[in-house]
Amino acid sequence: MSTSRITARTGVARRLRTAAAAVGLLALLAAFAPNAVAAESDQTFSASQLKTASDAVLDADVAGTAWNIDEESGQVTVLADERVSKADIAKIRSTAGSLSRAITVERVDGEFTKLMRGGDAIYADLGWRCSLGFNVRSGSTHFFLTAGHCTEDPYGPTPPYPHWHNGSAWIGTTEHSYFPVRDHGLVRYNPQVSHPSAVNLYSGTRAITSVGAASVGQAICRSGSTTGQRCGTVTALNQSVNYGGGDIVHGLIRTNACAEGGDSGGPMYAGNVGLGMTSGGSGNCSVGGTTFFEPLPRAMTYYGVVLNT
């Protein structure tokens, strides 16, 4: 579905690969029962037990899973993409041990991938395309935020970081990248480039005047150059996602707004309020999907920046 970059945890250079994320509904239905794959339980679990069960999902380290503690149901909800086998699910439950009944597994179409390109299209001199998220500043110095897996240098953790252009002119150089664990990056603008606080809707623009925290059930939209503006609702908070290759990210926002390859880093918003930046997801905008976002307030607090209003 996208051009993505996979990290080797042994220090081998990150490389580009092309991943086709085709939706295999028929194969999915043949191999697994639809939707929930859960052990039925009337047992009530404490907050500490749910935290332990959530940690067990992390420890199982199954690529293609995303999970969070669902306080309403009193369960750890695990989303499993098409890579996840019955044996993988058994591994998760085995790792959880006596708390396996605190885990509910739900199937999703496609594969969870980091969605590169999008937004107002920005191009790295090292060869990939991502999306501009939000324009910010620290004092008189101007930056933009995008996804951390976009700004990361595949050749190592030290500068030079990727330089960015808009297809013709140089627009800035990466200052910092935080990925995995989180998924946000900071790019310092070329002073000659304009940087209004607005989102490209692909049918006009919208000013972003404030920053907020997302809430479950909230109506949101996101923008990207691959699919334009797409809307949906927030379905969960504090989501952990295992993209594979050691790339595990925590504290994300889960939505049912679709996205496709090339939408990484693009903005998520509600009206004029900025909420997050596209990290990754599964599915597509023909059949729908699940998309995850790095919370905007977390990234801005980390870098000590404010909106460029």
N, C-alpha and C positions, 0 to 999 in steps of 0.2 A: 504494500500500500504506500510505502514511502521510502525515501532514501534516509537511512538511519545510520547512527554511529554507535558501535558496540565497544565497551571498555573491556580490556583484558586486565584482570586484577593482578596479574603477575608482572605488570610493568611493561608488557608488550604494547607497542603504539596502537592507539585507537585507529580503526580503519572504517572506511565507508563501505556499506553494503546496500544492495537493493533488495527490499523485502516485498514480495507480492502478498497483500493481505486479502485474498479472495474469500468471499463468504461461502461456507460449505454447509448450508442448512440440511441438505439431505443426508450428507455423511454424518453430521452432528446428531440428527434424530435417530439414525440407524445405530450409532454407537452409544448414545446416552439417553436417559430419560430426560424430557424437556424440563427446563427451569430448575426448580430446587432439587438438590440431591442431599437430603438432610436426614439425620437420624432423629426419629420422632422422640420428643422428650417433654414431659411436663415439669421437669426439674427446674428450679430457680437457681441461678448462679449469682454469686456475689460479684462486686466490682473487681475485687482482686482476682477471683477465678477467671473472669472474662479477660482481664489483662494478661493472665498467664496463658490462656488459650490463644490470645492474639500473638503473644510472643512465640508460641509454638508454631504458628503459621509462618512467621518470619524465619524461625530456625529450620523449618522444613525446606526452605529455599527452593520453591517450585516456580520456575519462570512461567509467566502468563497468569499469575494470580494477583488479585487486588482485594484488600480486606479492611474492615473497620469494625469497631464495637458499636452495635446497634442498641442503644439504650432502651428504645421503645419495645423491641422484641426480647431484649435480654439475651441476645446471641451475638456471636462473632460471625458476621456475614462475609463469606469469601466468594468473590467473583472469579470464575475460571474460564479462560478463553479456550480456543480450539486446540491449543498445544497440550493442554492439561489432560492426562490420561486417567483412567480409573486407578491405576497404580499410584499416580501422583496424589490423587485424593486420599487413597489409603495411607500414603506416607504422611500426609498432613494429619490425619486422624490418629495415626500411630504415634506421631510426635506429641500430640496433645494428650495422649494416654487417657486417664480417667475423665478428662475434660473434653473428650471428643464430641460428646453430645451437646456441648455448648457451641458447636460450629455448624452453621448452615452454609451449604455450597449452592451457588446459582450459576448456571451456564450463560455465557454471552457469545454472540457471533463474532467471528474474525479473531484477530490477535491484538494484544496490547502492544503498541509500538510508539516510539517517540516520533511525533509528527513534525517533520522538518519542512521548511518554506512557510509562506503565508503572510498574514497581516498586510502592511505596506511592505512589499517584498524587499528584503535585504539580502545581500550576497556576500559570503565570506571569500576572501582572496584564496583560501585553502580549498575551495571547491564546492561548497554547499549553499543552500538557500534556506532562510528562516523568515520569521516575521517580527516586525517591530511591535513591542507591547505598549509601553507607556513612556511619555517624555517626562523626565524628572530633572531636578537640579540640586546642587549643594552650593549655597551661596551664589556666585556668579558663574559657576561651572556647570555646563549642561550635559546630560546623559540620556540614554534610553535604556529601559529594562526589556529583557526578552528571556527566553528559556535558557537555563544553564547548560543544557546539553548542546545548545547551539554555539555558545561562546567558548566552550572548552577547547583548548588546543589539543588535537589528537597526537601531537608529537611530544607532549610532556606537560607537567604542571607549572612550568615557569615560562615567562615571556620569551619570544614574542607571541602574543595572542593574535587571534584572527583580526585582520583589518576588514572593514565592511564598506560596500558601495551599493548604490541603488540601481545598478545596471549600467551606469555611465560614470558617475562621479564618486570619489571617496567621501564617505560620510562620518567615519569614526573608527576607533580602535578599542578592542575589548580591554576593560580595566580589571574585571574579575569574573570568575565563573564558580558556581557552587552546584556541583552535580557529581555523583548521586547524593543521596540522603535528602537534599532539597533540589529544586530545579529552577534556579534564577541566575541571570548574568547581567552585568552592567557594562555598557559601552559608552565611552567618552566621545562626544560629538566633535567633529571638525567645526571650529567656530564660524565658518562661512555658511553652514547649513542651517536653515530655519527649522524650528522644532516646536510647533504649536501643540497645545494639549487637546488633541482631537483624535477621534477614531474614524478610519475610513470605512464607511458603510457600503461602498460600491454602488450607492445610489445617492450619494451625498456624504456629509460628515456629521459627527456629533461631538460636541465639546465634553471633555471629562473635567469636572469641576471639584470633585471630592473623591475620597477613598473610603471604602467600607468593607466590613466583614460579611461574607456570604452566610445565608441561613437556609436550612432545609425547607424546600417548598417554594423558595424564591424564584420568580421568573427572571431569566437572564438571557443575554445574547452574547455571541462571540463573533469575531471578525477574522478573516484570513483570505489571502489572495487566491487560494485554491477553490474555496467554496463560498466566498463572500460572507455576508452576515447570515448566521443561523442562530435560532433561538430554542430555548427549552427551559428546564427547571433544575434547581439544585436537588440532588437525590441523597447525598450523604456528605459529611465533613470528616476531617481527620483520616482520610483514606491513605492506606499504604499500597504501593504498586511495585510488583517485581517484573521489570521489563526483560529480565534475562541478562546473562553476562556479568552478573554482579551489580547491575544497575537497579538498586532498590531505593525508592523515594517515599518519604513519609509526609503526613500532614496535608495531603492534597484535597481539593474539592472535587466531588464526583457529580456529573450532570448527565442528562440525556440529550444535550445539544450535540448534534453530529459534527464530526470534523474528518478531514482526510489528509493524506500525505501532503505536507507542505504548510500546515496550519500552526506548527509549533511556534510558541512565543507570542502569538497574537493575543489581543486583549479580550477579556470577559468583563461585562459591565451590566448594570441595571440602570437604565436611564442615563443620567450624567455621572453615575458613581462607578469608579473603577473597582473591580473585585479580584481579578486574577489574570494569569497568563497561561496559555495552552501548553500542557506538558506532553500528553499523549492520549491514546485511547484505542478503541476497536470499532469495527463496523465502518459504515460510510454514509454519505448523505442520500443514497438511493433507498437504503433499507433502514437507516437509523443506526445509532450506536451509543457507546459510552465514552465520554471524554473527561479527562482529569486536568485540573488547573492548579498551578502554584498560587497560593494566596498573595495578592498584591501587598497588603499591609505588612506581612512578614518580610517580604523582600525589601520594602522601603525602610523598615525599621533596621534591618541588618546593615544597609548601606548608609543610613542616616540622610536620606534624601526626601524631598517634598515634590509634589506635582508641579510641573512647569505651567502654572495657570496664568 
